[in-house]
Amino acid sequence: MAETDRSRAFTKNVKRIVVKVGTAVVTGKDGRLALGRLGAICEQLAELNSDGFEVILVSSGAVGLGRQRLRYRQLVNSRFFSWKHPFKLLSQNERNQWKLSMLESENINKNLQKPQNELDGKACAAVGQSSLMAYYETMFDQLDVTVAQMLVTDKDFRDKDFRKQLSETVKAMMKMRVIPVFNENDAISTRKAPYKDSTGIFWDNDSLAALLSLELKADLLILLSDVEGLYTGPPSDPNSTLIHTYIKEKHQEEITFGEKSKLGRGGMTAKVKAAVSAAYGGIPVIITSGFAAENIAKVLNGLRVGTLFHQDAHLWSPVVDTTSRDMAVAARESSRKLQALSSEDRKNVLLDIANALEANEKIIIAENDLDVAAAQQAGYEESLVARLVMKPGKISSLAASIRQLAEMEDPIGRVLAKTEIADGLILEKTSSPLGVLLIVFESRPDALVQIASLAIRSGNGLLLKGGKEARRSNAILHKVITDAIPKTVGGKLIGLVTSREEIPDLLKLDDVIDLVIPRGSNKLVSQIKNSTKIPVLGHADGICHVYVDKSCNLDMAKRVVSDAKLDYPAACNAMETLLVHKDLENNGVLNELIYALQASGVTLYGGPRASGKLNIPETQSFHHEYSAKACTVEIVEDVHGAIDHIHNHGSAHTDCIVTEDSEAAEIFLRQVDSAAVFHNASTRFCDGFRFGLGAEVGISTSRIHARGPVGVEGLLTTRWIMRGEGQVVDGDKGVAYTHKDLSVLKRTEAVENGL
C-alpha cells in the first residue's frame, strides 16, 4: 500500500542514491533488453539527476545480453548454414548429414537456453557488456545526461589506493552531473561458480551495490527487482505477504524464499543479504519492483513501497499493517455475521443507515463542498465536477432509496426452485450472497451509498475505492454508514480503499474477492479487466443512441431527445448520438430537433451526412462518450440503418427509438442487442432506482451473469440444498427418481400459511 510511512521520513534528506537494477528488470524473459521498462527507469534517474540528486547506477544484464548474441553466433557458425544447394538436389547421404546438422542446431539452441553457469559466463559477460553500455549511452544521451562506464572486480577493493581513487573519481563525476554505471567485470574476474567470494568483499551486483553504498557514503540504496519487495514466502503463494520493514531478529527465521530468476545470479536471498549488510553499515536500503511505474520517485516521497532495511528498525514502534488481504478477509468474515442475522435485523441495519445519513446531512454536504472547491481549483473538467456535486435533496433521495430497498423481499435464502428427486428426497435451489465485492468507481460519492446499501441487502462484504477527487465525501459517507452497522457485524463489513496503489494488490486476491465492478472510464474498466483473474462486471462506455423514426410525434421526440441529453449530461445513460431518419431532413423535423438542442447549449458534431446538411463540425469518431452538453448527429436510411449504426458504433448500453409505427418499434426492440432498449422513453430511465431495483451497483453490458442495471439480484448466486431420509445412489438403484416440480411459495405466503 503506497501510503506515507513515518518510518520513511528520512528519504526527504536523501541526496546521494545508489540504484541497482537486476537482470530480470534489465532483460525480458527471452534475454533481450526490456527497452520500455529500462527506458522508464532511465527517465526517472535523469529527472533525479536534473533535480540535484547524485545518482549512481549499478546494472546487471550483461551476461544475459551476451548469451543472446553468442547463441546467434553459434547458430550461424553451425553446419546448418553451410548448405548451398536446394534440398531436393542433395544426395541421400547429403540429406542425412543435413538432418544431423539440424539436430545439432537444435541442441545448440537448448544449450544456450541453460542457466549461465552451464555456459561460458565470462565470455557472455565480455560480449554483452558493450551492448548494455551502448544502450545506456544512447538512452541517457537523448535525456541530455552523460554516463560513465565503471567496471570493477572484487580484487580491486582489496587495494586501499583503489578505493580512495574510486571515491575521488565518483566525486568529480557527481560535480559534473555524470551518472556512473557500475558493473562487475565478470570477463576477467577470477571467481568461479557458484559465484561465492570467500573473502566476503562482494559476490554479485547486489553485494557490489551494497559495498559501493558504503564506500561512496550514499544516503540510500534502492534494489530494483522483478517483485514488489520481500515476502514472507514465494510471491506466487497467495498466503505470502509483503514485509514493509525488515527486522532481522524477527524475520530471518520466518521467511521462505522462492526460486530465483532464471536470468539473474543471486535472487532474493542475495538481495536480502546485501541489504542487511548495507543497512547495518548505516545505509538504508529499499527493495522494490523495477516493473512498477515511478517506484523510485515513490520511494523518495516517503511512500510505503517495497521493503525497507534500516539499522534502527528494531527500535521503532511496530506499525500495524492492514494489508489488502486483511481488508478482504475481514469483509468476508463480517459478511458471514451479517448473513447470520435474521431478515428483520438486516432490514433494520439499512433503516439505521438511512436515518444516519439524514442526521449527518450537514457535515456530509460540507465535506462534499470542499471536494468540489478543490476539484474546481485543480481545473478538473466540468463533467467530472458535475458528477462530484451532491445537489440539495440528494441525501434525502439516497435515504429514501435505502428505505425502499429495506422494504423489498429479503433476497437471501429465497427458494427459487423446488424438486422432488425421489420419494422423501427434496432438492431446493436457493439464492445466496456472492461473498466479497470490490467496487472501483470515479467521481460520484453518491455511488458509495448505493453500492453499500445493495451489498448489505444482498449479504455481501464490500471493498470500495473511490476517486481521489471525492476523498472527503467518500470518507465521511463511509464513516456514517459503518458507524450505523451493529457491532455484532462490525464496520469492517465495508472497507474503504484510500490509495490507488492498493488496487493491484486487491486484484490479485481471486481467492478472497468474488466480483469486481468498475464504474468509470473506458480506460479504468479495460485496465482492471486486463489485470485480474477475478470476474469483472461492468461497462466500458455509455454510448447511448436515440433514433427518431420517420413516423415520430415531433413534440414527443423533442421531449425524449432533450431529456436524454440534458437531464444529466455526465451520466452513462445520457444520449451521446442522435440518429434521424432521412425523410425528416426536408419536412422540418430534423431542424426542430437540432434547434431544441442548440437552444439548450448542446454542442453538436455531425456524421458524414449530417455535418454537411446541418453545417456543423464533423465528428472524429462515432464511438465517443462526451459526458457533457455535446452529442453526435447522423442521418440514416431507416430503422435497419439505425440498428446497423448502433451495432457498429454503440456500446450495448441503452438505446431508444421514437416512433408511432409499432412495426418499426418491434423491429428495433427485437434486433438492437443492448442491455436496455426503449420505445418512446428517455434513455435516462436505465437506472436501478427507476427500474424499481432500489439502487444499483452499476450497469452491465456483459452477456454473462447480469445485464443492464445491476441491483440486488445481480449480487447473488445460487446454492443447492438437499433434504433426504438416508437415501444412497448405489449405482442409481438405491432410489426411484421422480423429478417432480414442487410449487415454490414466496416467503410472505409461507408465513401467512404458517409454514
C-alpha positions in Angstrom: 0.0 0.0 0.0 1.6 3.2 -1.1 0.8 5.3 1.8 3.1 7.8 3.5 5.0 5.9 6.2 6.6 7.7 9.1 9.5 5.2 9.1 10.4 6.5 5.6 10.6 10.2 6.7 14.4 10.0 6.3 14.0 10.0 2.5 13.4 13.7 2.4 17.0 14.3 3.4 18.5 11.9 0.8 20.9 13.4 -1.7 23.2 10.6 -3.0 21.4 7.5 -4.2 22.7 4.1 -5.4 20.2 2.3 -7.7 20.8 -1.3 -8.7 18.8 -2.9 -11.5 18.7 -6.7 -11.6 18.9 -8.8 -14.7 15.2 -9.7 -14.6 14.5 -5.9 -14.8 17.0 -5.1 -17.5 16.0 -8.0 -19.7 12.8 -9.8 -20.7 12.1 -13.5 -20.4 13.8 -14.1 -23.8 17.0 -12.5 -22.6 16.7 -9.4 -24.7 16.7 -5.9 -23.4 13.4 -4.8 -21.9 13.5 -1.5 -23.7 10.3 0.1 -22.4 10.9 -0.9 -18.8 14.6 0.1 -18.8 13.8 3.4 -20.7 11.3 4.3 -18.0 13.9 3.8 -15.3 16.4 5.9 -17.2 13.9 8.7 -17.4 13.4 8.6 -13.6 17.1 8.7 -13.0 17.6 11.5 -15.5 14.9 13.5 -13.7 16.5 12.9 -10.3 19.9 14.0 -11.8 18.4 17.3 -13.0 16.7 17.8 -9.7 20.1 17.8 -7.9 20.3 14.3 -6.7 23.6 12.4 -7.0 22.7 9.2 -8.9 24.9 6.1 -9.1 23.7 3.2 -11.2 24.7 -0.5 -10.7 23.4 -2.6 -13.6 23.2 -6.3 -14.2 22.2 -7.8 -17.5 25.5 -8.0 -19.5 25.7 -11.8 -19.2 22.1 -12.3 -20.3 22.6 -10.0 -23.3 25.9 -11.7 -24.2 24.2 -15.1 -24.1 21.7 -13.9 -26.8 24.5 -12.7 -29.1 26.5 -15.9 -28.6 23.5 -18.0 -29.3 23.2 -16.3 -32.7 26.9 -16.6 -33.3 27.0 -20.3 -32.6 23.9 -20.9 -34.7 25.4 -19.1 -37.8 28.6 -21.0 -37.3 26.8 -24.3 -37.3 26.9 -26.7 -40.3 23.3 -25.9 -41.0 24.3 -22.7 -42.7 26.9 -24.4 -44.9 24.5 -26.0 -47.3 24.3 -24.1 -50.6 22.1 -26.3 -52.7 18.3 -26.9 -52.6 17.3 -29.9 -50.5 15.8 -31.8 -53.5 19.1 -31.7 -55.3 21.0 -33.3 -52.4 22.0 -37.0 -52.4 20.6 -39.3 -49.7 23.9 -39.1 -47.9 23.9 -35.3 -48.0 20.3 -35.3 -46.8 21.2 -37.4 -43.8 24.1 -35.0 -43.0 21.7 -32.1 -43.3 19.3 -33.7 -40.8 22.2 -34.3 -38.4 23.2 -30.6 -38.6 19.5 -29.6 -37.9 19.7 -31.7 -34.7 23.0 -30.1 -33.9 21.5 -26.6 -34.2 18.6 -27.6 -32.0 21.0 -28.8 -29.3 22.9 -25.5 -29.6 19.7 -23.7 -29.0 18.8 -25.8 -26.0 22.3 -25.4 -24.6 22.2 -21.6 -24.9 18.9 -21.5 -23.0 20.6 -23.2 -20.0 21.5 -21.1 -16.9 24.6 -19.0 -17.3 26.8 -21.1 -15.1 26.5 -24.0 -17.5 27.8 -21.8 -20.3 30.9 -19.7 -20.6 29.5 -16.9 -18.5 32.7 -14.8 -18.7 32.5 -14.9 -22.5 28.9 -13.9 -22.3 29.8 -11.0 -20.0 32.5 -9.7 -22.3 30.2 -9.8 -25.3 27.1 -8.4 -23.5 28.8 -5.5 -21.6 29.3 -3.4 -24.8 25.7 -3.9 -25.8 24.4 -2.9 -22.3 26.6 0.2 -22.1 25.7 1.2 -25.7 22.1 1.2 -24.7 22.6 3.3 -21.6 24.7 5.8 -23.6 22.0 6.1 -26.3 19.1 6.4 -23.8 20.8 8.9 -21.5 22.2 10.9 -24.4 18.6 11.5 -25.5 17.8 12.7 -22.0 20.8 15.1 -22.1 22.7 13.1 -19.4 26.3 11.9 -19.6 27.1 8.4 -18.3 30.4 6.7 -17.5 31.2 3.0 -17.5 32.8 1.7 -14.3 33.9 -2.0 -14.4 35.3 -3.4 -11.1 36.3 -6.7 -9.6 36.4 -8.0 -6.1 40.2 -7.8 -6.1 40.1 -4.1 -6.8 38.5 -3.4 -3.4 41.4 -5.0 -1.5 43.6 -2.1 -2.6 43.2 1.0 -0.4 44.6 3.3 -3.1 41.9 2.0 -5.5 39.2 2.7 -3.0 40.4 6.2 -2.4 40.7 6.9 -6.2 37.3 5.4 -6.8 35.8 7.9 -4.3 37.6 10.8 -5.8 36.6 9.8 -9.4 32.9 9.5 -8.5 33.0 12.8 -6.6 34.4 14.5 -9.7 31.6 12.9 -11.8 28.9 14.0 -9.4 30.1 17.6 -9.7 29.6 17.4 -13.5 26.2 15.6 -13.1 27.6 12.5 -14.7 25.9 9.2 -13.8 28.4 6.4 -13.3 27.2 3.0 -14.4 28.9 0.2 -12.3 29.0 -3.5 -13.2 31.2 -6.3 -12.1 33.9 -7.1 -14.7 32.9 -10.8 -14.9 35.0 -11.3 -18.0 38.3 -11.0 -16.1 37.1 -11.9 -12.6 38.9 -15.0 -11.2 36.0 -16.1 -9.2 34.4 -19.4 -10.3 30.9 -20.8 -9.9 28.9 -20.8 -7.7 29.9 -17.1 -7.6 30.8 -17.1 -4.0 33.5 -14.8 -2.8 35.4 -16.4 0.0 36.9 -13.1 1.0 33.5 -11.6 1.6 34.1 -8.5 -0.4 31.3 -8.9 -2.9 29.9 -11.8 -4.8 27.3 -10.4 -7.2 25.9 -7.0 -8.2 23.6 -6.8 -5.2 26.5 -7.1 -2.8 28.5 -4.7 -5.1 25.8 -2.2 -4.8 25.8 -2.5 -1.0 29.6 -2.2 -1.0 29.5 0.9 -3.2 26.8 2.5 -1.0 29.2 2.1 2.0 32.3 3.2 0.1 30.8 6.2 -1.5 28.7 7.2 1.6 25.3 7.1 -0.1 22.2 8.2 1.7 20.1 5.4 0.2 20.4 2.2 -1.7 17.4 1.1 -3.9 17.5 -2.5 -5.2 15.1 -2.9 -8.1 13.8 -6.4 -8.6 11.0 -8.3 -10.5 8.8 -8.5 -7.4 7.4 -5.8 -5.2 9.7 -6.5 -2.3 10.5 -9.1 0.3 7.6 -11.5 1.0 7.1 -14.0 3.9 7.1 -16.7 1.3 7.3 -17.2 -2.5 5.5 -14.2 -4.1 3.4 -16.6 -6.2 1.9 -18.1 -2.9 -1.4 -16.2 -2.2 -0.7 -16.6 1.5 2.6 -14.7 1.3 2.5 -11.1 2.5 4.8 -8.2 1.7 7.1 -7.2 4.5 7.2 -3.4 4.6 10.0 -3.1 7.2 12.5 -5.9 7.6 13.7 -6.7 11.2 16.4 -9.2 11.2 15.7 -10.6 14.6 12.0 -11.1 13.7 12.0 -12.1 10.0 15.2 -14.1 9.2 13.7 -17.3 10.6 10.2 -16.7 9.2 10.9 -16.2 5.5 10.7 -18.9 2.9 12.5 -17.9 -0.3 11.1 -18.8 -3.7 13.1 -19.6 -6.8 15.5 -17.0 -8.2 15.2 -15.5 -11.6 16.4 -17.8 -14.4 18.4 -14.9 -15.8 20.0 -13.5 -12.7 22.6 -14.8 -10.4 21.6 -14.3 -6.8 17.8 -14.0 -6.4 16.0 -12.6 -3.3 18.3 -14.4 -0.9 21.3 -12.4 -2.2 19.4 -9.1 -2.2 18.4 -9.6 1.5 22.0 -10.5 2.4 23.3 -7.4 0.6 20.5 -5.2 2.1 21.3 -6.3 5.6 25.0 -5.7 5.1 24.4 -2.1 3.9 21.7 -1.3 6.5 23.8 -2.4 9.4 26.6 -0.3 8.0 24.3 2.7 8.2 22.9 2.9 4.7 19.1 2.5 4.5 18.0 0.0 1.7 14.7 -0.4 0.0 14.0 -3.5 -2.2 11.1 -2.7 -4.6 9.8 -3.5 -8.1 11.5 -2.2 -11.2 8.4 -3.1 -13.1 6.0 -0.6 -11.4 5.9 2.9 -12.8 7.5 5.7 -10.8 8.6 3.4 -7.9 11.9 5.3 -7.4 10.0 8.6 -7.1 7.6 7.0 -4.7 10.4 5.8 -2.5 11.9 9.3 -2.3 8.5 10.7 -1.5 8.4 8.5 1.6 5.6 6.2 0.4 5.4 2.7 1.7 6.5 0.7 -1.4 8.8 -2.3 -1.2 10.7 -3.5 1.8 12.8 -1.1 4.0 16.0 -2.3 5.7 17.2 0.1 8.4 19.7 -0.3 11.2 17.3 1.2 13.7 14.2 -0.7 12.6 14.2 -3.0 15.6 13.9 0.1 17.9 10.8 1.5 16.1 7.3 1.1 17.5 5.7 -1.6 15.4 3.5 -0.3 12.6 0.3 -2.3 12.4 -0.2 -3.1 8.7 -3.6 -3.6 7.4 -2.9 -5.3 4.1 -5.3 -5.7 1.2 -5.8 -9.3 2.1 -6.6 -8.3 5.7 -9.3 -6.0 4.5 -10.8 -8.6 2.2 -10.7 -11.3 4.7 -12.3 -9.0 7.4 -15.1 -8.1 4.9 -15.8 -11.8 4.3 -15.9 -12.6 8.0 -18.2 -9.7 8.7 -20.5 -10.7 5.7 -21.0 -14.1 7.3 -22.0 -12.4 10.6 -24.5 -10.3 8.6 -25.9 -13.3 6.9 -26.4 -14.9 10.3 -28.8 -12.1 11.3 -32.5 -12.5 11.0 -34.2 -11.0 8.0 -35.7 -8.3 10.2 -32.4 -7.4 11.7 -30.8 -7.0 8.3 -33.7 -4.8 7.3 -33.1 -2.6 10.4 -29.4 -2.2 9.5 -30.5 -0.5 6.3 -33.1 1.7 8.1 -30.5 2.8 10.6 -28.1 3.8 7.8 -30.9 5.8 6.1 -31.6 7.6 9.4 -27.8 8.2 10.0 -27.4 9.8 6.6 -30.2 12.3 7.1 -28.9 13.0 10.7 -25.5 13.8 9.3 -26.6 15.7 6.1 -24.9 19.0 7.0 -21.5 17.6 7.7 -21.7 15.4 4.5 -22.6 18.3 2.3 -19.8 20.4 4.0 -17.2 17.8 3.1 -18.6 17.5 -0.4 -18.4 21.3 -0.9 -14.7 21.1 0.0 -14.1 18.3 -2.6 -16.0 20.3 -5.3 -14.0 23.5 -4.5 -10.7 21.6 -4.7 -11.7 20.0 -8.0 -12.6 23.4 -9.5 -9.4 24.9 -8.3 -7.4 22.0 -9.7 -9.0 22.6 -13.1 -11.0 19.4 -13.4 -13.3 19.0 -16.4 -16.8 20.4 -15.9 -18.4 16.9 -16.5 -16.3 15.4 -13.6 -17.2 18.3 -11.3 -20.9 17.8 -12.2 -20.7 14.1 -11.1 -18.9 15.1 -7.9 -21.6 17.5 -6.7 -24.2 16.3 -4.2 -27.1 18.5 -5.0 -29.7 19.7 -2.5 -32.1 16.9 -1.7 -29.6 14.2 -2.7 -29.2 12.8 0.9 -32.9 12.6 1.3 -33.2 10.8 -2.1 -30.5 8.4 -1.1 -32.1 7.7 2.3 -35.5 7.1 0.5 -33.9 4.6 -1.9 -32.3 2.7 1.0 -35.7 2.5 2.8 -37.3 1.2 -0.4 -34.6 -1.4 -0.6 -35.1 -2.4 3.0 -38.9 -3.0 2.4 -38.2 -5.3 -0.5 -38.5 -9.0 0.0 -35.3 -10.4 1.7 -33.2 -11.7 -1.2 -31.0 -14.1 0.9 -32.1 -17.7 1.1 -35.1 -17.4 -1.2 -36.2 -20.8 -2.7 -36.0 -20.3 -6.4 -36.9 -23.8 -7.4 -38.0 -27.0 -5.6 -37.9 -30.5 -6.9 -38.8 -33.9 -5.6 -35.8 -36.0 -6.7 -37.3 -39.2 -5.2 -39.8 -40.1 -2.5 -38.5 -38.3 0.6 -35.6 -36.6 -1.2 -36.2 -32.9 -1.8 -33.8 -30.5 -3.7 -34.0 -26.7 -3.4 -32.3 -24.1 -5.4 -31.8 -21.1 -3.2 -30.3 -17.6 -3.5 -27.0 -16.8 -1.8 -24.6 -13.9 -1.5 -21.6 -13.8 -3.8 -19.2 -13.2 -1.0 -16.9 -10.1 -1.2 -17.3 -7.4 -3.8 -14.6 -4.9 -5.0 -16.2 -1.8 -6.5 -13.9 0.8 -8.1 -15.7 4.0 -9.0 -14.9 7.5 -10.1 -16.2 10.9 -9.0 -19.7 10.2 -7.8 -19.8 9.9 -4.0 -23.5 9.0 -4.0 -22.4 5.8 -5.7 -20.8 4.8 -2.4 -24.1 4.9 -0.6 -26.0 3.0 -3.3 -23.3 0.3 -3.5 -23.0 -0.1 0.3 -26.8 -0.5 0.7 -27.0 -3.1 -2.0 -24.1 -5.0 -0.6 -25.8 -5.1 2.9 -29.2 -6.1 1.4 -27.6 -8.9 -0.5 -25.4 -10.1 2.4 -22.1 -9.4 0.7 -18.8 -8.0 2.1 -17.6 -4.9 0.3 -14.4 -3.1 -0.6 -14.7 0.4 -2.1 -12.2 2.5 -4.0 -13.5 5.9 -5.0 -11.8 8.7 -7.0 -9.3 10.9 -5.2 -11.4 14.0 -6.2 -14.1 12.7 -3.8 -11.8 11.8 -1.0 -13.5 13.9 1.8 -17.0 12.9 0.6 -16.2 9.2 0.5 -14.5 9.3 3.9 -17.5 10.9 5.7 -20.1 8.7 3.9 -18.1 5.6 4.8 -17.8 6.7 8.4 -21.5 7.4 8.7 -22.5 4.1 7.2 -20.1 1.9 9.1 -20.9 3.6 12.4 -24.5 2.6 11.9 -23.7 -1.1 11.3 -24.2 -3.1 14.6 -21.0 -4.2 16.4 -22.2 -7.8 16.1 -21.5 -7.5 12.4 -18.6 -4.9 12.5 -17.7 -1.9 10.4 -15.1 -4.0 8.6 -18.0 -5.3 6.5 -17.3 -2.3 4.3 -13.7 -1.4 3.7 -12.6 1.9 2.1 -9.5 1.7 0.0 -7.7 5.1 0.1 -4.8 4.6 -2.3 -4.8 3.8 -6.0 -1.6 1.7 -5.4 -3.7 -0.7 -3.4 -5.8 -1.8 -6.4 -3.1 -4.1 -7.9 -2.8 -5.9 -4.6 -6.6 -6.3 -4.4 -6.9 -7.6 -8.0 -4.6 -10.5 -7.1 -6.9 -11.8 -4.4 -9.0 -14.1 -6.5 -9.2 -16.5 -3.6 -10.9 -13.9 -1.4 -12.7 -11.4 -3.7 -15.5 -12.8 -5.8 -16.5 -10.0 -8.1 -15.0 -6.7 -9.3 -17.3 -3.9 -10.6 -15.5 -1.0 -12.1 -17.6 2.2 -12.6 -15.8 4.8 -14.6 -13.9 5.5 -17.8 -13.2 3.0 -20.6 -9.5 3.1 -19.6 -10.3 2.2 -16.0 -12.5 -0.7 -16.9 -10.1 -2.0 -19.5 -7.1 -1.8 -17.1 -9.0 -3.8 -14.5 -10.2 -6.4 -16.9 -6.6 -7.0 -18.1 -5.2 -7.1 -14.5 -7.1 -9.7 -12.7 -8.4 -13.3 -12.7 -11.5 -12.2 -10.6 -14.7 -11.9 -12.7 -15.4 -8.3 -13.8 -18.9 -6.9 -14.2 -19.5 -3.6 -15.8 -19.4 -1.4 -18.9 -16.6 0.4 -20.5 -18.6 3.0 -22.3 -22.1 4.6 -22.2 -22.6 5.5 -25.9 -26.4 5.6 -25.9 -28.4 6.4 -29.0 -31.8 7.9 -29.7 -33.2 7.1 -33.1 -36.0 9.3 -34.3 -38.0 7.4 -36.9 -40.0 9.0 -39.8 -43.3 8.2 -38.0 -42.4 10.1 -34.8 -44.6 12.5 -32.9 -42.5 15.7 -33.1 -43.4 17.0 -29.6 -42.6 13.6 -28.1 -39.4 13.4 -30.0 -38.2 16.8 -28.7 -39.1 15.8 -25.1 -37.3 12.5 -25.3 -34.2 13.8 -27.1 -33.8 16.8 -24.8 -34.3 14.7 -21.6 -31.9 12.0 -22.8 -29.2 14.6 -23.3 -29.9 17.3 -20.8 -31.3 15.7 -17.7 -27.8 14.7 -16.6 -25.3 15.0 -19.4 -22.5 13.4 -17.5 -24.5 10.2 -16.8 -23.6 6.9 -18.5 -27.2 6.6 -19.8 -27.3 10.1 -21.4 -27.7 10.2 -25.1 -24.4 10.6 -27.0 -25.7 10.1 -30.6 -28.9 11.2 -32.2 -29.9 9.2 -35.3 -32.6 10.7 -37.6 -34.5 9.0 -40.4 -33.6 10.6 -43.8 -37.2 11.6 -44.5 -37.0 14.1 -41.6 -34.3 16.1 -43.4 -36.8 18.0 -45.6 -40.0 18.2 -43.5 -38.6 20.4 -40.8 -38.4 17.8 -38.0 -34.6 17.4 -38.1 -34.2 21.2 -37.9 -36.7 21.4 -35.0 -34.7 18.8 -33.1 -31.4 20.5 -33.8 -32.8 23.9 -32.8 -34.1 22.4 -29.5 -30.7 21.0 -28.6 -28.7 24.1 -29.6 -31.0 26.4 -27.8 -30.2 24.4 -24.6 -26.5 24.9 -25.1 -25.7 21.5 -26.6 -22.6 21.4 -28.9 -23.3 19.3 -32.0 -21.0 17.2 -34.1 -22.1 15.5 -37.3 -21.5 12.3 -39.1 -20.6 12.5 -42.8 -24.2 13.1 -43.9 -25.4 15.3 -41.1 -22.3 17.6 -40.9 -22.8 18.9 -44.4 -26.6 19.2 -44.2 -26.5 21.0 -40.8 -23.3 22.9 -41.2 -21.8 21.5 -38.0 -18.2 20.1 -37.4 -17.7 16.5 -38.4 -17.1 14.1 -35.5 -13.7 12.5 -35.2 -15.3 9.2 -34.1 -18.8 7.8 -33.6 -17.5 5.8 -30.7 -17.2 8.7 -28.4 -18.7 9.4 -24.9 -19.0 13.2 -24.4 -20.3 13.1 -20.8 -21.2 16.8 -21.3 -23.6 19.0 -23.2 -22.5 17.7 -26.6 -23.5 14.9 -28.9 -23.2 13.5 -32.4 -25.9 13.7 -35.0 -26.2 11.4 -38.0 -28.8 10.8 -40.7 -29.7 7.1 -41.5 -31.8 5.4 -44.2 -34.3 3.8 -42.0 -34.8 1.7 -38.8 -32.4 -1.0 -40.2 -29.8 1.6 -40.9 -30.2 2.8 -37.3 -29.8 -0.7 -36.0 -26.6 -1.3 -38.1 -25.2 2.0 -36.9 -25.8 1.1 -33.2 -24.3 -2.3 -33.6 -21.2 -0.8 -35.3 -20.6 2.2 -33.1 -22.5 1.6 -29.9 -21.5 0.2 -26.5 -24.5 -2.1 -25.9 -25.7 0.1 -23.1 -29.1 1.8 -23.7 -30.7 2.7 -27.0 -34.1 4.2 -27.8 -36.5 4.5 -30.8 -39.1 7.3 -31.0 -41.9 6.3 -33.4 -45.6 5.9 -33.8 -45.0 2.9 -36.1 -45.5 -0.2 -33.9 -43.9 -2.5 -36.5 -40.7 -0.3 -36.7 -40.7 -0.2 -32.9 -40.8 -4.0 -32.6 -38.1 -4.5 -35.2 -35.9 -2.1 -33.1 -36.7 -3.7 -29.8 -36.0 -7.2 -31.0 -32.9 -6.6 -33.1 -30.9 -4.0 -31.1 -28.6 -6.1 -28.9 -28.1 -3.7 -26.0 -28.6 -4.2 -22.3 -31.6 -1.9 -22.4 -33.8 -1.0 -25.4 -36.6 1.5 -25.1 -39.6 2.7 -27.2 -40.7 6.3 -26.8 -38.9 6.7 -23.5 -35.7 8.6 -22.5 -32.5 6.6 -22.1 -32.2 8.2 -18.7 -34.7 5.6 -17.4 -32.0 3.0 -17.5 -31.3 3.2 -13.7 -31.7 0.8 -10.8 -33.8 3.1 -8.8 -36.1 4.0 -11.7 -36.4 0.2 -12.6 -37.6 -0.4 -9.0 -34.4 -2.2 -8.0 -33.9 0.1 -5.1 -30.5 1.1 -6.2 -27.7 -0.2 -8.5 -24.0 -1.0 -8.2 -23.6 -0.2 -11.9 -24.9 -1.0 -15.3 -23.5 -4.1 -17.0 -23.2 -4.6 -20.8 -21.9 -8.1 -20.2 -23.9 -11.0 -21.5 -22.9 -13.2 -18.6 -24.4 -13.2 -15.1 -26.2 -9.8 -15.0 -27.1 -7.3 -17.7 -28.4 -3.8 -17.5 -28.8 -2.0 -14.1 -27.4 -4.4 -11.5 -29.4 -4.4 -8.3 -29.6 -6.9 -5.5 -30.3 -9.8 -7.9 -27.1 -9.2 -9.7 -25.1 -9.6 -6.5 -26.5 -13.1 -5.7 -25.5 -16.6 -6.8 -27.3 -19.9 -6.1 -26.8 -22.8 -3.8 -28.4 -26.3 -3.9 -30.0 -27.6 -0.6 -31.0 -31.3 -0.4 -33.0 -32.9 2.3 -33.2 -36.6 2.5 -34.0 -39.6 4.7 -30.8 -41.6 4.3 -31.0 -42.3 0.6 -28.0 -43.6 -1.3 -27.1 -43.8 -5.0 -25.9 -47.4 -5.1 -25.4 -47.2 -8.9 -28.7 -45.4 -9.3 -30.5 -48.5 -8.0 -31.0 -47.0 -4.5 -33.9 -44.7 -5.3 -36.7 -44.4 -7.8 -36.3 -41.0 -9.4 -39.5 -38.9 -9.7 -38.0 -35.5 -10.6 -41.3 -33.8 -9.8 -41.5 -30.0 -9.8 -42.9 -28.7 -6.5 -44.6 -25.3 -6.1 -42.5 -22.6 -4.5 -44.2 -20.3 -2.1 -43.0 -16.7 -1.6 -41.6 -16.1 1.8 -44.6 -13.9 2.7 -47.1 -16.5 1.5 -45.3 -19.2 3.6 -45.5 -17.0 6.7 -49.2 -16.4 6.1 -49.9 -20.1 5.7 -48.0 -20.9 8.9 -45.2 -22.8 7.1 
